[in-house]
Amino acid sequence: MAPIKIALVGIGKIARDQHIPALAASQDYELVAAVTRHTGPEGIPSFRTIEEMLAAKIEVDAVSLCTPPVGRYALARTAIAAGLHVMLEKPPAASVTEVEDLADAARRRGVSLYTTWHTRAAPAIEPARNWVADRNLRDVVITWREDVKKWHPGQAWIWEPGGLGVFDPGINALSAITRIMPNHLHLTDAELFFPSNRAAPIAAHLTMSDANGTPVRAEFDWREQGSERWDIDIVTDCGRLALSKGGARLAIGGDVQVDGGAIDAEYPGLYARSAELVRNGESEVDLAPFRLVADAFMLGRRTIVEPFVE
């Protein structure tokens, strides 16, 4: 089967660290072009805009959008109008409404739209989902703490409106828990901590629940000075499940069931799923994590904290 010809739009840190290596190893895709304001990958043509790429008559079937979320809607709209399949890095756009409109546009144009959540491809997520499926959940605690200076150095856009702040990593936790839990979550309370000199939060505390009243608490914090913590603890009527390392490690009752895999292993899975959707003429648009973030900004109390200086 011939590979799907794809262009990578936005050549920043996540594209270089994850997308380019995943595409290089993929048998489903051939990277044929880049759209970037910076230096593109060696060996393929680079263009400033999608329109410029289309005018060059490069044979392209799909695009993968790795730009910051603000402005991604227009890029995706252009690609869809040109009949290209679209894969979106997380978070998929600047607002829920933008993604809903893109889904409608893709459906009308007959192309695939895929909103990716890379943490769901971590090796322990599906085993965790299967284990809790037939159990009564009693309590869920999510702890997602890291140092923003280490993981997002120099990324000014992430502190602007639409950049999401600490929800950029926090949405990874929400993508995991909305996949694992059998019932929908809704937000009941939130507190967002904004540095006095920034327009996006550096920390957040969320309180959520499902239809059964299961309490779910989440703490996201970018001010961690020690080791990162990307943990989800679930207490059930049949014992305790502990996810750590961002979904790479799973322990049940203290016994390790899964231990391995890194973010590098997640993106090949995303591209394999994307190829499956393209070849089947399907889309996958799951906005559950994004809606919880939107609800947090809508309902959350805002607390001003000390300025952030990089």
Helices and strands as residue ranges (DSSP letters): E 4-9, H 13-14, I 15-19, H 20-25, E 29-35, E 46-47, H 50-55, E 62-65, H 72-81, E 85-88, H 96-109, E 113-115, G 118-121, H 125-132, E 137-145, H 148-151, G 156-159, H 167-180, E 185-195, E 203-210, E 215-221, E 229-236, E 239-244, E 249-252, E 255-259, G 263-265, H 266-280, H 288-299, E 301-305
